[in-house]
């Protein structure tokens, strides 16, 4: 297979029930399957480089291009891996943690840790079911062609003998029995009651569009999450600056019971008593006030002089 082929085949991890597929298109696409479920990870070149650096902080002075090449080789040449750990993620439900390790050509150890998201049934069909279907159809076509050639060879050998030709004993073989061959290899006929169908190809094209839209939605979602996180950080920093010097009241927990404050009844009673005073008392008070104001000026002067 040419190295320029951008879509690679499924490869089995050593001593594992998981298979990996790595494709380098607009994104770096990483798929892992156990033929029951599928998990995926989509990374840009920059995101993949950051991931490799984060997993290998002790490696300094190594060029980025070399790090990328060594990390990508772990996803393609699984037979060179010295460590493979595939387990269910303890952080995110349904996700898969993948830990790969190898010794680089220069002699230093390099690791790669990825968290893959569980894929949809369309993704499983796109990357597992349909390729298996294509492989089956290709094998069937190859078998039909070989059977046809063997039947024709039988006819040629028969004619050759009828014309007086002789075949050396060392080249003699049994006559090909097509019916016996089909009776021996009949798993496909037992499992599928049809041959190559355009409906499968149409389904592949439809799910291909669906899978690509999922990739785009995941990319947009990751960007939105990153933007939202940045916004929250900025907002919290601004609120922190504004709240400096302001004493914040402690929050009351849900279990605490706030005391019920009753209004001061004495104040209300005094106001009511003031309003409910008899009219004659109010009149007496006003008369005394007027009397004080009408005292002779001379008397007031004497008081002032004293």
C-alpha positions in Angstrom: 0.0 0.0 0.0 1.3 3.4 -0.9 2.4 5.7 1.9 0.6 8.6 0.2 -2.7 6.9 1.0 -4.4 9.2 3.4 -6.9 6.7 4.8 -5.2 3.8 6.5 -6.6 0.4 7.4 -7.7 -1.0 10.7 -4.8 -2.4 12.8 -5.0 -4.5 15.9 -3.3 -3.4 19.0 -0.8 -6.0 20.4 -2.4 -8.2 23.0 -5.7 -6.4 22.9 -9.2 -6.7 21.5 -9.2 -3.2 20.2 -8.3 -1.9 16.7 -7.1 1.5 15.6 -7.5 3.5 12.4 -5.7 6.8 11.7 -6.6 9.1 8.9 -5.0 12.4 8.0 -7.5 14.7 6.2 -8.7 18.2 7.1 -8.3 17.0 10.7 -6.2 14.2 12.3 -8.9 11.5 12.7 -8.3 8.8 15.2 -10.8 5.9 15.6 -10.7 2.9 18.0 -13.2 0.0 17.9 -13.8 -3.4 19.4 -16.3 -4.2 16.6 -19.1 -3.5 19.0 -18.7 0.2 19.6 -16.5 3.0 18.1 -14.7 5.9 19.6 -13.1 8.9 17.8 -11.0 11.9 18.3 -10.6 14.8 15.9 -7.6 17.1 16.2 -6.1 19.9 14.2 -2.3 19.8 13.6 -1.8 22.5 16.3 -4.0 20.7 18.8 -2.2 17.4 18.2 1.2 19.1 18.7 0.0 20.7 22.0 -1.3 17.2 23.1 2.1 15.6 22.4 4.0 18.4 24.2 1.6 18.0 27.2 2.2 14.3 27.4 6.0 14.6 27.1 6.9 17.6 29.2 10.3 16.1 30.1 11.4 16.2 26.5 13.1 19.5 25.8 15.2 20.6 22.9 13.5 18.2 20.4 12.1 19.8 17.3 8.4 20.0 16.8 8.5 18.2 13.5 10.3 15.3 15.0 7.8 15.0 17.9 4.9 15.1 15.5 6.4 12.4 13.3 7.1 10.1 16.2 3.6 10.6 17.6 1.9 9.9 14.3 4.0 6.8 13.9 2.5 5.4 17.1 -0.9 5.7 15.5 0.2 4.0 12.2 2.8 1.4 13.2 1.3 -0.3 16.2 3.8 -3.1 16.0 6.5 -0.7 17.3 4.5 0.2 20.5 6.0 -0.8 23.8 2.9 0.2 25.8 -0.8 0.0 25.0 -3.5 0.8 27.6 -7.2 1.1 26.5 -9.8 1.5 29.2 -13.0 3.2 29.9 -12.6 6.8 31.0 -13.2 7.5 34.7 -14.0 11.1 34.1 -16.4 11.1 31.1 -19.1 8.5 30.8 -18.9 6.6 27.5 -15.4 7.9 26.7 -12.3 5.8 26.2 -8.8 6.6 27.5 -6.0 5.6 25.2 -2.4 5.5 26.4 0.4 4.6 23.9 4.1 4.5 24.4 7.2 3.7 22.4 10.9 4.3 22.1 11.7 6.8 19.4 14.4 6.2 16.8 16.7 8.6 18.7 16.3 6.5 21.9 14.1 8.6 24.1 10.7 7.4 25.3 7.6 9.1 24.0 4.0 8.8 25.2 0.6 9.8 23.9 -2.6 10.1 26.0 -5.9 10.6 24.3 -9.5 10.7 25.5 -11.8 9.5 22.7 -15.6 10.1 22.5 -18.0 7.3 21.8 -19.3 7.6 18.2 -22.8 7.3 16.7 -24.2 4.3 14.8 -23.6 6.2 11.6 -20.0 6.6 12.4 -19.7 2.9 13.2 -21.3 2.0 9.8 -19.1 4.5 8.0 -15.8 3.2 9.4 -16.5 -0.4 10.3 -19.6 -2.0 8.7 -19.2 -0.5 5.2 -15.5 -1.3 4.8 -16.2 -4.9 5.9 -19.1 -5.0 3.3 -16.7 -3.7 0.6 -14.1 -6.3 1.5 -16.7 -9.1 1.4 -17.9 -8.0 -2.0 -14.4 -7.8 -3.3 -13.7 -11.3 -2.1 -16.9 -12.6 -3.7 -16.0 -11.0 -7.0 -12.5 -12.5 -6.8 -13.9 -16.0 -6.0 -16.3 -15.8 -8.9 -13.5 -14.9 -11.3 -11.3 -17.7 -10.0 -14.0 -20.3 -10.2 -14.7 -19.2 -13.8 -11.0 -19.6 -14.7 -10.9 -23.1 -13.1 -13.9 -24.3 -15.0 -12.5 -23.0 -18.3 -9.2 -24.7 -17.5 -11.0 -28.0 -17.0 -12.5 -27.7 -20.4 -9.2 -26.9 -22.0 -7.5 -29.9 -20.3 -10.4 -32.2 -21.4 -10.1 -31.0 -25.1 -6.3 -31.4 -24.9 -6.6 -35.0 -23.8 -9.2 -35.7 -26.5 -6.8 -34.5 -29.1 -4.2 -37.0 -27.9 -2.3 -34.8 -25.6 -0.6 -36.2 -22.5 0.0 -34.5 -19.2 3.0 -35.4 -17.1 2.1 -37.1 -13.9 3.9 -34.5 -11.8 1.5 -31.8 -13.2 -1.7 -33.7 -12.8 -4.3 -32.2 -10.5 -7.8 -33.1 -9.5 -10.6 -31.7 -11.7 -12.1 -28.6 -10.1 -15.6 -29.4 -8.7 -17.4 -26.0 -8.5 -20.5 -27.4 -6.7 -18.4 -29.1 -4.0 -16.4 -25.9 -3.6 -19.6 -23.8 -3.1 -21.0 -26.3 -0.6 -17.8 -26.1 1.4 -17.7 -22.2 1.4 -21.3 -21.1 2.0 -21.1 -18.8 5.0 -22.0 -15.7 2.9 -25.0 -17.4 1.4 -26.2 -18.5 4.8 -25.9 -15.0 6.3 -26.9 -12.8 3.3 -29.6 -13.4 0.8 -28.3 -10.8 -1.7 -25.3 -9.8 -3.6 -23.8 -6.4 -4.2 -26.5 -3.7 -4.0 -26.6 -0.1 -4.8 -28.6 0.6 -1.7 -25.6 -0.1 0.4 -23.5 2.4 -1.5 -26.3 5.0 -1.2 -26.5 4.4 2.5 -22.7 4.9 2.7 -22.9 8.3 1.0 -25.8 9.4 3.2 -24.0 8.4 6.4 -20.8 10.0 5.1 -22.5 13.3 5.0 -24.0 12.7 8.5 -20.6 11.8 10.0 -19.0 14.9 8.4 -21.7 17.1 9.9 -21.0 15.5 13.3 -17.3 16.4 12.9 -18.2 20.0 12.1 -20.6 20.2 15.1 -18.0 18.8 17.4 -15.5 21.3 16.1 -18.0 24.2 16.6 -18.9 22.9 20.0 -15.3 22.7 21.2 -14.8 26.3 19.9 -17.9 27.5 21.7 -16.8 25.7 24.9 -13.4 27.3 24.7 -14.9 30.8 24.1 -17.4 30.3 26.9 -14.6 29.3 29.3 -12.6 32.4 28.3 -15.6 34.6 28.8 -16.3 33.2 32.3 -12.6 33.7 33.3 -12.6 37.3 32.1 -16.0 38.0 33.8 -14.8 36.5 37.1 -11.6 38.6 37.0 -13.6 41.8 36.4 -16.0 41.0 39.2 -13.1 40.3 41.5 -11.6 43.7 40.7 -14.9 45.5 41.3 -15.6 43.7 44.6 -12.2 44.7 46.2 -12.9 46.6 49.4 -16.6 45.7 49.5 -17.5 43.5 52.4 -19.7 40.7 51.2 -22.5 39.3 53.4 -22.0 35.6 54.1 -24.5 33.4 52.3 -27.1 31.7 54.3 -27.1 28.0 53.8 -30.3 26.2 52.9 -30.4 24.5 56.3 -30.2 27.8 58.2 -33.5 29.3 59.4 -33.7 33.1 59.2 -35.3 34.7 62.4 -38.6 36.3 62.0 -38.5 40.0 62.9 -41.7 41.3 64.4 -42.5 45.0 64.0 -42.1 47.3 67.0 -45.6 47.4 68.5 -44.7 50.2 71.0 -44.0 52.6 68.1 -47.3 51.9 66.5 -49.1 52.2 69.8 -47.6 55.6 70.6 -48.6 56.8 67.1 -52.1 55.4 67.6 -52.4 56.9 71.1 -51.3 60.3 69.7 -53.9 60.1 67.0 -56.6 58.9 69.4 -56.2 61.6 72.1 -59.3 63.4 73.0 -60.0 66.6 71.2 -60.2 68.7 74.5 -56.6 67.7 75.4 -55.4 68.8 72.1 -57.2 72.1 72.5 -55.7 72.7 76.0 -52.2 72.2 74.6 -52.8 74.7 71.8 -54.2 77.3 74.3 -51.1 77.0 76.5 -48.9 77.5 73.5 -50.8 80.6 72.5 -50.6 81.9 76.1 -46.8 81.6 76.1 -46.6 83.5 72.9 -48.8 86.4 74.1 -46.9 87.2 77.4 -46.0 90.9 77.8 -42.7 91.9 76.2 -41.6 93.6 79.3 -41.8 90.4 81.3 -39.9 88.7 78.7 -37.2 91.4 78.7 -36.8 91.1 82.4 -36.3 87.4 82.1 -33.7 88.0 79.4 -31.9 90.6 81.6 -31.7 88.2 84.4 
